[in-house]
């Protein structure tokens, strides 16, 4: 993918310029997983509450988790 920021912008995700974007392609043997950044003000959340914030799109890195 030659312009990952442009592709993410199509999903409504805008990555700040100071954040490095790395594109890795999955294969039949290797799969990549994105661990979403924990949203602010979720310190008191239980594991269940945090898990509810995780979606397919947060796991593939096209959107950030939000509360």
The first five atom37 places (N, CA, C, CB, O) and aatype in JSON, in Angstrom:
{
  "aatype": [20, 20, 20, 20, 20, 20, 20, 20, 20, 20, 20, 20, 20, 20, 20, 20, 20, 20, 20, 20, 20, 20, 20, 20, 20, 20, 20, 20, 20, 20, 20, 20, 20, 20, 20, 20, 20, 20, 20, 20, 20, 20, 20, 20, 20, 20, 20, 20, 20, 20, 20, 20, 20, 20, 20, 20, 20, 20, 20, 20, 20, 20, 20, 20, 20, 20, 20],
  "atom_mask": [
    [1, 1, 1, 1, 1],
    [1, 1, 1, 1, 1],
    [1, 1, 1, 1, 1],
    [1, 1, 1, 1, 1],
    [1, 1, 1, 1, 1],
    [1, 1, 1, 1, 1],
    [1, 1, 1, 1, 1],
    [1, 1, 1, 1, 1],
    [1, 1, 1, 1, 1],
    [1, 1, 1, 1, 1],
    [1, 1, 1, 1, 1],
    [1, 1, 1, 1, 1],
    [1, 1, 1, 1, 1],
    [1, 1, 1, 1, 1],
    [1, 1, 1, 1, 1],
    [1, 1, 1, 1, 1],
    [1, 1, 1, 1, 1],
    [1, 1, 1, 1, 1],
    [1, 1, 1, 1, 1],
    [1, 1, 1, 1, 1],
    [1, 1, 1, 1, 1],
    [1, 1, 1, 1, 1],
    [1, 1, 1, 1, 1],
    [1, 1, 1, 1, 1],
    [1, 1, 1, 1, 1],
    [1, 1, 1, 1, 1],
    [1, 1, 1, 1, 1],
    [1, 1, 1, 1, 1],
    [1, 1, 1, 1, 1],
    [1, 1, 1, 1, 1],
    [1, 1, 1, 1, 1],
    [1, 1, 1, 1, 1],
    [1, 1, 1, 1, 1],
    [1, 1, 1, 1, 1],
    [1, 1, 1, 1, 1],
    [1, 1, 1, 1, 1],
    [1, 1, 1, 1, 1],
    [1, 1, 1, 1, 1],
    [1, 1, 1, 1, 1],
    [1, 1, 1, 1, 1],
    [1, 1, 1, 1, 1],
    [1, 1, 1, 1, 1],
    [1, 1, 1, 1, 1],
    [1, 1, 1, 1, 1],
    [1, 1, 1, 1, 1],
    [1, 1, 1, 1, 1],
    [1, 1, 1, 1, 1],
    [1, 1, 1, 1, 1],
    [1, 1, 1, 1, 1],
    [1, 1, 1, 1, 1],
    [1, 1, 1, 1, 1],
    [1, 1, 1, 1, 1],
    [1, 1, 1, 1, 1],
    [1, 1, 1, 1, 1],
    [1, 1, 1, 1, 1],
    [1, 1, 1, 1, 1],
    [1, 1, 1, 1, 1],
    [1, 1, 1, 1, 1],
    [1, 1, 1, 1, 1],
    [1, 1, 1, 1, 1],
    [1, 1, 1, 1, 1],
    [1, 1, 1, 1, 1],
    [1, 1, 1, 1, 1],
    [1, 1, 1, 1, 1],
    [1, 1, 1, 1, 1],
    [1, 1, 1, 1, 1],
    [1, 1, 1, 1, 1]
  ],
  "atom_positions": [
    [[0.85, -1.16, 0.0], [0.0, 0.0, 0.0], [0.91, 1.23, 0.0], [-0.97, -0.01, 1.22], [1.69, 1.45, 0.92]],
    [[0.78, 2.01, -1.04], [1.7, 3.14, -1.18], [1.27, 4.37, -0.38], [1.83, 3.5, -2.63], [2.12, 5.19, -0.02]],
    [[-0.03, 4.53, -0.1], [-0.49, 5.7, 0.65], [-1.45, 5.29, 1.77], [-1.18, 6.69, -0.29], [-2.66, 5.51, 1.67]],
    [[-0.9, 4.69, 2.83], [-1.78, 4.19, 3.89], [-2.59, 5.28, 4.59], [-0.97, 3.46, 4.91], [-3.73, 5.03, 4.99]],
    [[-2.03, 6.47, 4.74], [-2.78, 7.55, 5.4], [-4.02, 7.93, 4.58], [-1.87, 8.78, 5.6], [-5.08, 8.23, 5.14]],
    [[-3.89, 7.92, 3.26], [-5.02, 8.25, 2.39], [-6.1, 7.18, 2.49], [-4.56, 8.41, 0.93], [-7.29, 7.5, 2.53]],
    [[-5.7, 5.91, 2.54], [-6.67, 4.83, 2.67], [-7.38, 4.92, 4.01], [-5.97, 3.46, 2.52], [-8.61, 4.78, 4.07]],
    [[-6.64, 5.15, 5.08], [-7.26, 5.28, 6.4], [-8.2, 6.49, 6.45], [-6.18, 5.42, 7.49], [-9.24, 6.43, 7.1]],
    [[-7.84, 7.56, 5.76], [-8.7, 8.75, 5.73], [-10.04, 8.42, 5.08], [-8.01, 9.89, 4.96], [-11.06, 9.01, 5.45]],
    [[-10.06, 7.49, 4.12], [-11.31, 7.07, 3.5], [-12.24, 6.4, 4.52], [-11.03, 6.11, 2.34], [-13.46, 6.43, 4.35]],
    [[-11.67, 5.8, 5.56], [-12.45, 5.2, 6.64], [-12.81, 6.22, 7.71], [-11.67, 4.04, 7.26], [-13.51, 5.9, 8.68]],
    [[-12.33, 7.46, 7.55], [-12.58, 8.49, 8.54], [-11.53, 8.55, 9.63], [-13.91, 8.27, 9.16], [-11.71, 9.23, 10.64]],
    [[-10.42, 7.83, 9.43], [-9.34, 7.8, 10.41], [-8.2, 8.7, 9.95], [-8.83, 6.35, 10.64], [-7.61, 8.47, 8.9]],
    [[-7.91, 9.71, 10.75], [-6.83, 10.64, 10.42], [-5.72, 10.44, 11.45], [-7.33, 12.12, 10.4], [-5.91, 10.67, 12.64]],
    [[-4.56, 10.03, 10.96], [-3.4, 9.74, 11.81], [-2.51, 10.99, 11.88], [-2.59, 8.52, 11.26], [-2.16, 11.54, 10.84]],
    [[-2.16, 11.43, 13.08], [-1.27, 12.6, 13.2], [0.07, 12.34, 12.49], [-1.03, 12.94, 14.69], [0.53, 11.21, 12.41]],
    [[0.67, 13.41, 12.0], [1.94, 13.29, 11.27], [3.06, 12.71, 12.12], [2.35, 14.63, 10.75], [4.0, 12.13, 11.57]],
    [[2.98, 12.86, 13.45], [4.06, 12.36, 14.3], [3.89, 10.87, 14.64], [4.13, 13.17, 15.57], [4.68, 10.33, 15.42]],
    [[2.86, 10.22, 14.07], [2.63, 8.79, 14.3], [3.11, 8.01, 13.08], [1.12, 8.5, 14.59], [2.71, 8.29, 11.95]],
    [[3.98, 7.02, 13.32], [4.49, 6.2, 12.23], [3.42, 5.19, 11.8], [5.78, 5.47, 12.66], [2.79, 4.54, 12.63]],
    [[3.23, 5.06, 10.48], [2.29, 4.1, 9.93], [3.11, 3.0, 9.25], [1.28, 4.78, 8.93], [3.9, 3.28, 8.34]],
    [[2.91, 1.76, 9.68], [3.61, 0.62, 9.1], [2.56, -0.32, 8.53], [4.51, -0.1, 10.16], [1.61, -0.7, 9.22]],
    [[2.73, -0.7, 7.28], [1.8, -1.62, 6.63], [2.46, -2.98, 6.52], [1.36, -1.09, 5.24], [3.56, -3.1, 5.97]],
    [[1.79, -4.0, 7.04], [2.27, -5.37, 6.95], [1.16, -6.21, 6.34], [2.71, -5.92, 8.35], [0.0, -6.08, 6.73]],
    [[1.51, -7.06, 5.41], [0.51, -7.88, 4.75], [0.44, -9.26, 5.4], [0.83, -8.01, 3.25], [1.46, -9.9, 5.61]],
    [[-0.76, -9.7, 5.71], [-0.95, -11.04, 6.27], [-0.8, -12.08, 5.17], [-2.34, -11.16, 6.95], [-1.03, -11.81, 3.99]],
    [[-0.43, -13.27, 5.58], [-0.33, -14.39, 4.65], [-1.17, -15.54, 5.2], [1.16, -14.83, 4.43], [-1.83, -15.39, 6.23]],
    [[-1.14, -16.67, 4.52], [-1.87, -17.84, 5.01], [-1.28, -18.34, 6.32], [-1.85, -18.95, 3.96], [-1.96, -19.02, 7.09]],
    [[-0.01, -18.02, 6.57], [0.68, -18.5, 7.76], [0.76, -17.43, 8.85], [2.07, -18.98, 7.39], [0.71, -17.75, 10.04]],
    [[0.89, -16.17, 8.46], [1.1, -15.08, 9.41], [-0.08, -14.12, 9.38], [2.4, -14.32, 9.09], [-0.53, -13.69, 8.32]],
    [[-0.59, -13.8, 10.56], [-1.65, -12.81, 10.72], [-1.17, -11.75, 11.68], [-2.98, -13.46, 11.23], [-0.49, -12.05, 12.66]],
    [[-1.51, -10.5, 11.4], [-1.14, -9.39, 12.26], [-2.35, -8.9, 13.01], [-0.51, -8.26, 11.44], [-3.47, -8.94, 12.51]],
    [[-2.13, -8.44, 14.21], [-3.19, -7.95, 15.07], [-2.77, -6.6, 15.61], [-3.49, -8.96, 16.23], [-1.63, -6.42, 16.04]],
    [[-3.67, -5.67, 15.6], [-3.41, -4.34, 16.15], [-4.04, -4.27, 17.53], [-3.97, -3.22, 15.22], [-5.23, -4.54, 17.68]],
    [[-3.26, -3.92, 18.51], [-3.81, -3.7, 19.85], [-4.21, -2.24, 19.94], [-2.77, -4.08, 20.97], [-3.35, -1.35, 19.91]],
    [[-5.5, -1.97, 20.05], [-5.96, -0.58, 20.05], [-5.43, 0.2, 21.25], [-7.48, -0.54, 20.05], [-5.28, -0.34, 22.35]],
    [[-5.15, 1.45, 21.01], [-4.74, 2.36, 22.07], [-5.91, 2.53, 23.03], [-4.27, 3.73, 21.5], [-7.04, 2.75, 22.61]],
    [[-5.63, 2.44, 24.3], [-6.68, 2.57, 25.31], [-7.19, 4.01, 25.33], [-6.16, 2.16, 26.71], [-6.39, 4.95, 25.45]],
    [[-8.51, 4.2, 25.21], [-9.06, 5.56, 25.23], [-8.82, 6.25, 26.57], [-10.55, 5.52, 24.92], [-8.75, 5.6, 27.61]],
    [[-8.7, 7.55, 26.53], [-8.54, 8.34, 27.75], [-9.76, 8.17, 28.65], [-8.33, 9.84, 27.4], [-10.86, 7.88, 28.17]],
    [[-9.58, 8.35, 29.92], [-10.64, 8.31, 30.93], [-11.3, 6.94, 31.05], [-11.69, 9.35, 30.61], [-12.49, 6.84, 31.34]],
    [[-10.52, 5.87, 30.82], [-11.06, 4.51, 31.0], [-10.31, 3.77, 32.09], [-10.99, 3.73, 29.67], [-10.38, 2.54, 32.16]],
    [[-9.6, 4.48, 32.94], [-8.8, 3.84, 34.0], [-9.63, 2.96, 34.92], [-8.1, 4.89, 34.81], [-9.15, 1.91, 35.36]],
    [[-10.85, 3.36, 35.22], [-11.68, 2.58, 36.14], [-12.51, 1.51, 35.46], [-12.57, 3.49, 36.88], [-13.31, 0.84, 36.12]],
    [[-12.34, 1.33, 34.15], [-13.15, 0.36, 33.42], [-12.76, -1.07, 33.78], [-13.01, 0.58, 31.91], [-11.59, -1.37, 34.01]],
    [[-13.75, -1.94, 33.83], [-13.49, -3.37, 34.04], [-13.0, -3.98, 32.73], [-14.78, -4.11, 34.57], [-13.07, -3.35, 31.67]],
    [[-12.53, -5.21, 32.81], [-12.09, -5.91, 31.61], [-13.24, -6.02, 30.6], [-11.56, -7.32, 31.97], [-13.04, -5.87, 29.4]],
    [[-14.44, -6.28, 31.1], [-15.61, -6.4, 30.23], [-15.93, -5.08, 29.54], [-16.81, -6.89, 31.04], [-16.26, -5.05, 28.35]],
    [[-15.83, -3.99, 30.29], [-16.1, -2.67, 29.71], [-15.07, -2.33, 28.63], [-16.11, -1.59, 30.8], [-15.42, -1.79, 27.58]],
    [[-13.81, -2.64, 28.91], [-12.76, -2.39, 27.9], [-12.96, -3.26, 26.67], [-11.37, -2.63, 28.5], [-12.81, -2.79, 25.55]],
    [[-13.29, -4.53, 26.89], [-13.5, -5.45, 25.76], [-14.63, -4.97, 24.86], [-13.8, -6.86, 26.27], [-14.58, -5.16, 23.65]],
    [[-15.64, -4.34, 25.45], [-16.77, -3.85, 24.66], [-16.37, -2.71, 23.72], [-17.88, -3.37, 25.6], [-17.09, -2.43, 22.76]],
    [[-15.24, -2.06, 23.98], [-14.77, -0.97, 23.13], [-14.04, -1.47, 21.89], [-13.86, -0.06, 23.91], [-13.83, -0.72, 20.94]],
    [[-13.65, -2.73, 21.91], [-12.86, -3.3, 20.83], [-13.8, -3.82, 19.74], [-11.94, -4.44, 21.35], [-14.69, -4.63, 19.99]],
    [[-13.57, -3.36, 18.53], [-14.36, -3.77, 17.38], [-13.45, -4.37, 16.31], [-15.16, -2.58, 16.8], [-12.23, -4.35, 16.45]],
    [[-14.05, -4.89, 15.28], [-13.26, -5.42, 14.15], [-12.34, -4.33, 13.62], [-14.2, -5.95, 13.02], [-11.16, -4.58, 13.37]],
    [[-12.88, -3.12, 13.44], [-12.08, -2.04, 12.85], [-10.93, -1.6, 13.76], [-12.97, -0.86, 12.55], [-9.88, -1.21, 13.26]],
    [[-11.13, -1.65, 15.1], [-10.01, -1.3, 15.98], [-8.93, -2.37, 15.92], [-10.5, -1.1, 17.43], [-7.75, -2.07, 16.07]],
    [[-9.34, -3.63, 15.71], [-8.37, -4.73, 15.67], [-7.57, -4.78, 14.37], [-9.09, -6.04, 15.87], [-6.49, -5.37, 14.33]],
    [[-8.08, -4.16, 13.3], [-7.3, -4.11, 12.06], [-6.64, -2.73, 11.88], [-8.19, -4.43, 10.85], [-5.93, -2.5, 10.9]],
    [[-6.9, -1.83, 12.84], [-6.18, -0.57, 12.88], [-6.73, 0.53, 12.01], [-4.82, -0.81, 12.5], [-6.01, 1.49, 11.72]],
    [[-8.0, 0.45, 11.58], [-8.53, 1.52, 10.73], [-9.27, 2.6, 11.51], [-9.45, 0.94, 9.69], [-9.55, 3.67, 10.98]],
    [[-9.6, 2.31, 12.79], [-10.2, 3.33, 13.66], [-9.62, 3.15, 15.06], [-11.76, 3.23, 13.67], [-9.12, 2.08, 15.41]],
    [[-9.71, 4.2, 15.86], [-9.27, 4.12, 17.24], [-10.44, 3.72, 18.11], [-8.67, 5.45, 17.72], [-11.59, 4.06, 17.81]],
    [[-10.16, 3.01, 19.19], [-11.2, 2.66, 20.15], [-11.68, 3.94, 20.82], [-10.68, 1.64, 21.21], [-10.88, 4.8, 21.17]],
    [[-12.99, 4.05, 21.0], [-13.55, 5.21, 21.69], [-14.53, 4.73, 22.74], [-14.24, 6.17, 20.7], [-15.12, 3.66, 22.63]],
    [[-14.71, 5.55, 23.76], [-15.65, 5.14, 24.81], [-17.0, 5.73, 24.6], [-15.15, 5.53, 26.18], [-17.91, 5.5, 25.39]]
  ]
}
